[in-house]
Amino acid sequence: MRLALGVSYRGTAYHGWQSQPGGQTIQDHLERALRQFADVPVRTLCAGRTDAGVHALNQVVHFDAPVERMPISWVRGVNRYLPEDIAVQWCAPVAESFHARNSALGRRYVYVLLESPVRPAIEAGLTGWVFRALEGSPMQMAAALLIGEHDFSAFRSSECQAPSPVKQVRSIGIERRGAYWRFDFDASAFLHHMVRNIMGCLVAVGSGTRPVSWMGDVLASRDRRLAAPTFSGAGLYFVGPYYEASHGVPAHTPAMDWLP
């Protein structure tokens, strides 16, 4: 039986999603917990790999279950062997044709940014930080220049392994909530560091160091050297993928209600 899991995690202590020799990644911990629960090795495939320090609210993975258990048993049993900052939120049986990555219609990210003269303390690692005052209207106008299908090479990491830099950005929402800014990104898929590189440019526009039109120039250039430096991963949350309703994959977890 093929199963899908929804996994949330605080990425601060980990070297990203993808398994590495050192074993300090989300995938390593999840597969180790699955092996302990099922008593046989289990390999997973995720909807979207996250970088070191990046968090997830509903990372979706699939695997072919080597043993038969009730869905709730996979949740509670696997969580027993996971660190407290990683938790399986749900388990759903899916069709054999379901693929966590290839079946996704799109993916969503949220970036939480603190605007304050003083760096964060309690929320350190959970929010980005800018000490300069930001203006929302210029950032919204700059973000609008990115909507649609474009070549996003200017916002692509040199380590990106995606076969094509062309992606469709469906929406970018920007909203201030007290001292915090929330940026919502929805796209067909994202390149490596794409959101963080866009964030660096949006902050440059919002702080007045660059004009709105600069965002369009950077996009058209397809040259990573012309964009802003990659922004911190601390405030970045992979909200998760979304699928056709027929797959029966939950699109919401309680962790989503925690964000500002």
N, C-alpha and C positions, 0 to 999 in steps of 0.2 A: 504494500500500500504506500502510495506517495503522500507525504504529509507536508504541510506548510506551517511554519512557526512565525509568530511576530515577536521580535526581540527588541527590548529597549536597553540602552546602556549609557553610562557616563564615560566618555572616552578619555578623560584626563589621564588616567594611569596606564593607558594602552598605546601600542604602536600601530593603531589603525585596525581595520577589519582583517585584512588578508593574512593568512598564516605565514609565520616566519620561523627560522630556525630557533630563535630564542624562546618562542612559545608565549610571548607576552602580547598576544593580539586577541581580539574578540573571537575570531574564528577558532583559534587554538583552545580558548577556554570553553567555548560552546561545544566543540566536538569532543573535548575531553569529558565534559559533563554528560553528553549523550552516550559516550562509550561506557562510562561508569553506570549509567542508568540501564542501558540496553545490554551491557556485558559483551558487546561486540563493537568493532570500529564502525563509525558512522561519518560519512562525508557530506558536507552541506554546500549549497550554492546560494549566494545572496543576491538581492535585487540591485544593490549598489554598494560598492566598496567605499568605506570612509577612511579619512586620513587620521594620523595620530592626533589625539586631543579633540576629535570631532565626536559629537554625541548622536544618538539615534533614539527616536520615539517609537517607530514601528518598522524596524528593519525586517524585511521578509526573507526567509530562507526556505528552501525545500530540500527534502531528502527522501530516499526510499527506505521505509522503516524495515529493519531486519527482524523485528519482533512485533507481536500484536499487543497493543495496549489501548486503553481508552484515551481520547484526546486530553482530558483533564489530568490523566496520569502522566502524560508526557510533560505537561506544564509543571506540575508540582514535583514530579520525580527529578526532572532535569534541574529545576531551580535549587533543589537540595544540594547540588554539587557545584553551583555557580557562585562567584564572588557576589557580595551584596550590591555592587554597582552594575551588574548585568542580570537581567531577568527575562525569562520567556513570559510573554503576556497572554498568548493564546496558541492553540493548536487546531488546525482544520484539515480534514482529509480533502485531497484534491484529485483531479483526474490525472492519469498518467501523462497526459500531454501538457500539464501545467509546468511552467518554467518560471522561477522567481524573477529572473532577469528578462528573458525574451518575451514573456507574456504581458509584461507591464505596458500600460498605455502611456504612462508618464511617471514623473517623480517630483517630489516636493521637498524643499529645504526652507528652514527658517533661520535667520540670523538675528540674534539679540545683541544690541549694542548699548552700552551705558555711556551717556554724555555727562561728564563730570570733571571738575578740576582735579579730583582725587581718584586714584586708581581703586578698583573694587577690592574688597577683602572677603566678606562672607560669600559673595558670588564669584570669587576668583576661579577661573577655569570654566565658568558657566556662561560668561558674557564677554563680548568684546568691549573695548574701551577707547574712547576718544575724549581728549581734554578740550578740544576746540568746539565752539558752538556750531551747530549744524542747522541749515535751513532745509525744510522739507520740500518746498516747491521746486527748487532746482534739481534735487535728487530725483523727484518724480518725473520731471521732464527728461532728465538724462536716462532714466530707466526706460522710458517709453521708446527711446531710440533703439532699444535692444529687442523689443517685442517682434516676433515673427521668426521666420527661418533664415538663418544667417550662417556664415562661416565665422566661428568664434575663435579662430586661431590666436587672436590678440589676447585672449583670456585663458589660454591653454598652457598647462605646465609642459616643460620640455620632457618630462617623464610620462606624459599621457600616452596610453596604449590604444585609445579609441581609433578605429579604422577610418573615421571621417570626422573632421572638425565642424561639420554642418549639423546644427541642432535647431529645434524649434522652441523658442521661449514663448510660453503662452501668457504668462502674467508675472508682474513684479509689483507687489503691494508694499507700500511704505507708510508706517503709522507711528506716531509718537505716543507713548504711554508713560506719563510722568517723566522721570529722568531717563527712560529707556526708549530706544527705537526698535521697532520690529520690522524686519524685511522678509516678505514671503515670496519665494521663487517657485514657479511651476514651469516645467519644461518636459519635452519628450525624453530627454536624457541630458546629463551634464558631463562635460569634460573634466579631467583631473585639475583641481584647483580653480575651476571656472567660477564658482560662486565667490570664493575668497578673492579672486582677482577682480571680479566685478565690484565687490564690496570696497576694495581699495580705491577704485575709481569713483564710486558713488560718494565716499567720504571726502575725496578730494574736491568734488563738485559741491557737496553740501557745506564744506568749510570755506568755500570761496577761493580756493587756490587754483581751481580750474573752471573754465566756463562750461555751460551745458553742452555746447557744440563739440567740445573736446571728446565727449563719449562717442559721438558718431564718427569722429575722425579716427579714434583708436580702433573702433570696430571695423571700419573700412580698410584700415592699414593692414590688418591681419598680422601685425608685428607685435609680438609679446613685449619687446623692448620699449614700446611707446606707452604701455599701460602702467598703472601704479603698481607698487610692490604688493606682493601677496599679503592679504590681511590675515590677522590671527585666526586660528581655527577654534579658539576658545568659545566663541558665541555661536558656533554653527551646529545646527541640529538637522539631521536627516529625518524629515517627517515620515517619509516612506514612499513606496510606489503605490499606484492605483491600477486596478484591473477591471475587466468586464465583470459585471455583477454575477454572471453565471458561474464564475469560479468560486464564489462564496468565501472570499478572503476578506477578513475584517480590515477596515480602513481607519479605525480609530482605536486608541488606547488611552487609559487614564492619564498617562504622562503628557499627552497633548494638552490637557486642561491646566497643566502646571505652568506652562509658559506665559509670560505677560502678554 
